[in-house]
């Protein structure tokens, strides 16, 4: 079982969190028209990265805040957690 340090609440069990995806994905601009192909690429064409990776997580059973986790996807080792507006 993983233990994740929420930057707002401290160390908690992984059961309190929800995975939110790759934090490095560039999302389409709000209120801007995009083609069906661009939308399909955004939603479905993602690389499954192995190794150190930046992810989004939400503390669903706590403060409900979104934050970033730098984690190795092969070993599950967590290197760092950051508030959503912070950069590494």
Number of C-alpha atoms within 10 A of each C-alpha: 7 11 15 20 18 25 18 15 11 9 11 16 12 14 13 15 20 15 14 13 12 18 17 10 11 8 10 12 8 6 6 6 10 10 8 9 9 12 14 10 11 14 10 8 10 10 7 8 11 10 13 16 17 23 19 20 23 19 23 14 12 13 11 14 17 21 21 25 25 19 18 16 16 11 10 13 14 18 12 14 21 19 15 16 8 9 7 9
